[in-house]
Amino acid sequence: MSTDLTASPHIGTELHRYAEALLANLTADAALSTAPPKFPDVTDHWLAPAVEALTLLMRGEDALDPLGRAAQLDEQRTALFLCLALAVAGRGDQIHASWLGIAFGGLSADKPVTHGQRALWLAAAKGAYGPAGKIFVLRRLDSVATPSEVEPDRWLSAMTPHEPSMVVPPSLVDFPELAELPELAGPVQAADQLARLLGRCVEITSTRESTGTELAGRAGRPTAAWIEGEPLAVLRHLIGSDGAERPTDSLTGHLLTDLRPGSDPHLAAIALHMAAPTVRAAAEGLVLATQVDPPESVTMPLLGHRVVLRPEGPDPESLAAAEERISVEGVPARGRPWLAYALLALGVAALVAALVTPVTLPLAALALALVAAGGHQLWRRRRHERADAEYVTAQLSELRELADSAVWALHEYARESDKRAQTAASDLAELTRVLRRGPRAR
C-alpha cells in the first residue's frame, strides 16, 4: 500500500489540488458547497476516501462508506486527518470517540512526540474537542511517567527563568557583602524563587480562566488561531504539501517548553498539571531552604579586614587583629628626621662660630636660617604624625561602628528569617491549592 502522495500522478494532481482547496476553505471558514470529485483510479491511497468522508461530514451527510474504505487503507492517518481537519473547521465535536485514540497512537517518555500527537495535544488543549478531548489528552499524558532523571531545577528554571544574580533583603541593604555570603543568601533566594514560582502558577491558572470562549464551536472560533499552528502544518504534510517533517522534541522537552513564560496558556495549563508533583516537591524543598537557621557567626570584610561577627557582637580576637593591622598600615614608615637634625646641628655650629669670630652678623644670620629650617622640618614631621594618628583613630572608630552596625543587621536578618519562613509556608499552601485546581477544574 502506497502512502506517498507523489507515487501516483492522479494523487499528485486532481486529488492533491482538491485537498489543498479543502484545507484553504477550512482555514477561511468557508462553506463546502460542492461534493468532492470521484477518484476512480485512486484505489490504493487512504486520502481519497478520507477527503470524501470529511466533505460529507462537513455537509452533515452520512460518511460511513468512505470512512470504512479509508480506515482499511490507513486507519491511523485517516483518524488523524479527520480529527485535525474537523478541529480546524470548528467541528471537533463531530469526531467519533475512538478516532482520537487511533490518531494519537502510543506515547513514550523515551521517544520523541510525533507532530501528529503534538497537533492533537494542542487542539485538545484549546478545547477543539470539548472537555472529553482535553480529558483524553490528560489521561494519555498521565499514563506516561515523567522521567525521574529530570532534575527539579530544570522545571524551576523553565517556570522562573529570569532569576536575579543576588537578592538583597531589607536588613542587609547597607551591607550587600553580607547578602553575598552563601549561608545568608540561600534562604533569601529560595524565598524569592518560591514567590516567583507561585506567581507563575497563578499566572497560568488565571490566564486559563480568563481566556474566554475556547474553540468549541464554529461561530466562536478565532480562525487566525490555526493559520500557523501545528494542526495545519500536520494536515499539509498529510496531503503532501510539505516536505519532510522537522525533528520533534521529547515529552519532557515539550512540557518544559510549555511551562516557560510566554507560552500558550492552554498548553501551559496541561503542562502544569503534568509537572504538578515535581513542582510541589521543588516548592517544598525551597520552603525547607528558607527555614535554615541563621549561622552562629559570619566572616565579612570591613575596611578591607576580615572580622568575625557573632550575635553577641564582633569577635574580640578578629577585631583586635583588624585594629592592629589598621594601626600598622595607617602609619607609614618615615624613619628618623636626619635632615632636621643636621640643619639644627649646623645652626648651632654657625652660632658658636659667630661668637668666637669677627664675622658675627653673617654667621648669626646663617645660624638663624639653619635653625629655622631644621625647626620647620620637625614641625612638618610632627604635623604628619598627628595626621596619621587622627586617620588611624578615625579608621578604628569606623571599624567598630561598622562592626556594631553589621551585628545589628544580622539581628534584623534573624528576625526577617522567621517572617520569611512563615511567608514561604503560606506561599507553599497557596501553590498547593493552585496546583490542585488543575485543568480538570474547568
SULVEN-V648364 format. One line per field, one symbol per residue. psi: psi as a letter, one per 40 degrees, with the letter a starting at -180 (. if undefined). A space follows every 10 residues. Layout:
# SULVEN-V648364
psi: ???
This chain:
# SULVEN-V648364
psi: hheheedhdd decddddddd dddddddefi iheiiiiigd egeehddddd ddddddddef ihfddddddd dddgdddddd ddddddddee fdeeiidedd ddddaihide iihidddddd dddddeedea dddddddddd ddehhhheeh iddddddddg dghidhhhid dedegdddee hddddddddd dddddddddd ddddddddde eahafdidde hhdededeid ddddddddee diaiiiiiii ddddddddei ieihdddddd ddddeddddd ddddddddde ehiiidiihi hhfehhhhhi deiihddddd ddddddddde hiheaigddd dddddddddd dddddeidgd dddddddddd dddddddddd dddddddddd dddddddddd dddddddddd dddddddddd dddddddddd dddddddide e.
